[in-house]
Amino acid sequence: MHAKAAAPLRITAEVLGTAALTALLVLVVADRVGRRWEAARHFLRNYRFPDWAETNTVVHMDYVLASREVSDVVVLGDSTTMVAVDPVQLETRTGLRAYNLSLPGILGIDAYLWELALYLKSRPAPRVVVLASHPLDYGHVPPGWTELRERFSVAYGLWPDGHRLAVDHPPWFYAREGLRVTVGGALGGYDRYLGDHNLLIAATNREFAARVAKQRGFSPRKGSLTEAAARRPNPYAVFDVSPWYAQHVADLAELARKEDMILLIRPTPVMAREIQEDARPWLAWLREFARRHDHVVRGEPLFLLYEPSFFSEAVHLNAEGAQRFTDRIADQLRDLHIQEDTRRDAP
């Protein structure tokens, strides 16, 4: 009885041992695949559909890295800028060629600056760079925001001098990613999202990229916020400037001075409310900053309040609001008496 009982136990131990060794081998291989994938500086994942922020980032960075087009004006900022400044309308109003280089705000102002640095590597500097992010953007502090920010750093590098974020992944991260990208590749990879295997999704991505290119980085939004939605409490009570953000605006001003560009600071509008956020700390900093830099121009008035009918969401303008805001920037550019740059392609 004892020998007969021991046999199944040996078989069970052998099966468990084989399973454990197999699992360990799979994890080791997956870890190596994951590390190679990260080292290849991929931004998009091949195992899921890219979201709005990822798609916009790729479209804008592809333009920065692949195009040699020259503009008189480039616009930097967050998602509120992306939906608020229409470069085609700017050119119609001013004769100045413009491009909206805005990135999702969750990437951070250092990502905006690194994008501009990459832009300047392949073409002459524009006459004017416009920083048009929302006042709330100025209160951001690093780090630990999102995994998207880490991936941007890995894929594109981060200001200054292309230094990447110090990404500290947990031990299981690479094995998990290795398994995911292996399965994603076996199922068709990027082609499922950006290629011909899924015609509806592929057409949507191609159409989106073509539309953004035609609109020169601008992504207008539809719809209008209701009065009831506008009265909902705002989680932010104070518009302030973090030391981290202030330092990067100073870096942008230094880059503008070095490249002989005018820096126009024109924050995107804030929704008019019965009880306004306290903007005094932010306004005081902005006035002092412009006073210390003679090539920095403040948009006047510094703080734009728009009615809810001009917004599609609490901080994002709709198409009508974008037209109004773009007209304001066009007026300020004309006041600067900037001449159109006849160059259209970098040497």
HELIX and SHEET records of a PDB file:
HELIX    1   1 HIS A    2  ALA A   39  1                                  38    
HELIX    2   2 TRP A   52  ALA A   66  1                                  15    
HELIX    3   3 SER A   79  MET A   82  1                                   4    
HELIX    4   4 PRO A   87  THR A   94  1                                   8    
HELIX    5   5 GLY A  105  LEU A  107  5                                   3    
HELIX    6   6 ILE A  109  LYS A  121  1                                  13    
HELIX    7   7 PRO A  135  GLY A  139  5                                   5    
HELIX    8   8 GLU A  147  TYR A  156  1                                  10    
HELIX    9   9 PHE A  173  ALA A  186  1                                  14    
HELIX   10  10 ASP A  191  LEU A  194  1                                   4    
HELIX   11  11 LEU A  199  LYS A  214  1                                  16    
HELIX   12  12 GLU A  227  ALA A  230  1                                   4    
HELIX   13  13 PRO A  243  LYS A  258  1                                  16    
HELIX   14  14 ARG A  280  ARG A  292  1                                  13    
HELIX   15  15 PRO A  308  PHE A  310  5                                   3    
HELIX   16  16 ALA A  319  ASP A  335  1                                  17    
SHEET    1   A 5 ALA A  98  ASN A 100  0                                        
SHEET    2   A 5 VAL A  73  LEU A  76  1                                        
SHEET    3   A 5 VAL A 128  LEU A 131  1                                        
SHEET    4   A 5 ILE A 262  ILE A 265  1                                        
SHEET    5   A 5 VAL A 296  ARG A 298  1                                        
SHEET    1   B 2 VAL A 270  MET A 271  0                                        
SHEET    2   B 2 LEU A 305  TYR A 306  1                                        
END                                                                             
